[in-house]
């Protein structure tokens, strides 16, 4: 069962955006433009130009992106599937993000009073001191929260209902469970397909290159990331293949072999190598 190969993880990083809608300015704009209804809202950045707040937002964004790259979809919102093979590396990296986030929030809160004073000059007539919470109220608006939980099995229903109803509940959950697992693996296959498709297009340097729909492609530079992203995915797929799908592993190994001793410079300089790698990539795409 998948419960022994993966667990669920939820990551939640609330942030204070320091943005506020200014009703007065919004009304002034509507009046100046002669609108007969609210045509739009004017939102102001209370701490415009603050690199301390921007750093917090960047860390949060990087953490979320990394979290999604290293997990698989499970519920529509919230919990995602984390392969057990990834747990220790995931937890270590997550702790690093949390430490960076906590330090950035502390630095921001220390400087917050000065940032408010600076905003009085930056915002001019838009400044309103009442719109700035006290520093302790601001601090609690930031958070770095996560939780791990087991993947529920179909037999976990412990409710006092008739056996027939209980069996129906189990059947419904088993159907939902299978769909969630299929969706998770589909996400993994899609990642591989996206990387292969991108590589195939970039490796086709000819003037008559076309996309999947037959539209002519414009020639663009071949970037190092085209190779490095594929190499990184090969490593990631060894963990994300939570059902041990043999075809997915076969495709991963073929891509890994195709990239042995290959780098962007080699691809750019040798048409023979470029065509060889493209042929191997296209052969893997044919598996789809």
Residue pairs with C-beta under 8 A, 6 or more apart in sequence:
1 153
2 81
2 151
2 181
2 242
2 243
3 150
3 151
3 152
3 153
4 84
5 83
5 84
5 242
5 243
5 244
6 72
6 81
6 82
6 83
6 84
6 151
6 242
7 81
7 82
7 84
7 87
7 148
7 149
7 150
7 151
8 74
8 79
8 80
8 81
8 82
8 148
8 149
8 150
8 151
9 67
9 71
9 79
9 80
9 82
9 90
9 146
9 147
9 148
9 149
10 78
10 79
10 80
10 146
10 147
10 149
11 63
11 64
11 67
11 80
11 94
11 145
11 146
12 143
12 145
12 146
13 60
13 63
13 64
13 101
13 143
13 144
13 145
14 141
14 142
14 143
14 145
15 56
15 57
15 60
15 141
15 142
16 53
16 138
16 141
16 142
18 45
18 46
18 47
18 50
18 53
19 43
19 44
19 45
19 46
20 43
20 44
20 46
20 131
21 41
21 42
21 43
21 44
22 42
22 43
22 44
22 126
25 42
25 44
25 126
26 38
26 40
26 41
26 42
29 39
29 40
29 42
30 37
30 38
30 39
30 40
33 39
44 123
44 126
46 119
46 123
46 131
46 132
47 53
47 115
47 116
47 119
48 119
48 122
48 123
49 118
49 122
50 108
50 115
52 104
52 107
52 108
52 111
52 115
53 108
53 115
55 104
55 107
55 108
56 101
56 104
56 105
56 108
56 142
59 97
59 100
59 101
59 104
60 101
60 144
62 97
63 94
63 97
63 101
63 144
66 93
66 97
67 80
67 94
68 80
69 236
70 82
70 86
70 90
70 93
70 236
70 239
71 80
71 81
71 82
71 90
72 80
72 81
72 82
72 83
72 184
72 185
72 187
72 188
72 240
72 242
73 80
73 81
73 180
73 183
73 184
73 187
74 80
74 81
74 151
74 180
74 184
75 180
79 149
81 151
81 184
81 242
82 90
82 148
83 239
83 240
83 242
85 238
85 239
86 239
86 240
94 146
97 144
98 144
101 142
101 144
102 144
105 139
105 142
109 135
109 138
109 139
112 135
112 138
113 135
116 129
116 132
119 127
119 132
120 127
120 129
133 141
152 173
152 177
154 170
154 173
154 174
154 177
155 170
157 166
157 169
157 170
157 173
159 166
159 169
161 169
181 243
184 242
185 241
185 242
185 243
185 245
185 248
188 237
188 240
188 241
188 248
189 248
189 288
191 233
191 237
191 240
192 233
192 237
192 248
192 251
192 252
192 255
193 285
193 288
195 229
195 230
195 233
196 230
196 255
196 281
196 284
196 285
197 212
197 285
198 226
198 229
199 226
199 230
199 277
199 278
199 281
200 278
200 281
200 282
200 285
201 209
201 211
201 217
202 220
202 222
202 223
202 226
203 222
203 267
203 274
203 275
203 277
203 278
203 281
204 217
204 278
205 219
205 222
205 271
205 274
207 219
208 216
209 216
209 217
209 219
210 216
210 217
211 217
222 264
222 267
222 268
223 264
224 263
224 264
226 264
227 259
227 262
227 263
227 264
227 267
230 255
230 259
231 259
233 255
234 252
234 255
234 256
234 259
237 248
237 249
237 252
238 252
241 248
241 249
241 252
247 287
250 287
251 284
251 287
254 280
254 283
254 284
255 280
255 281
255 284
257 280
258 277
258 280
258 281
258 284
259 277
262 273
262 277
266 273
267 273
267 274
267 277
268 274
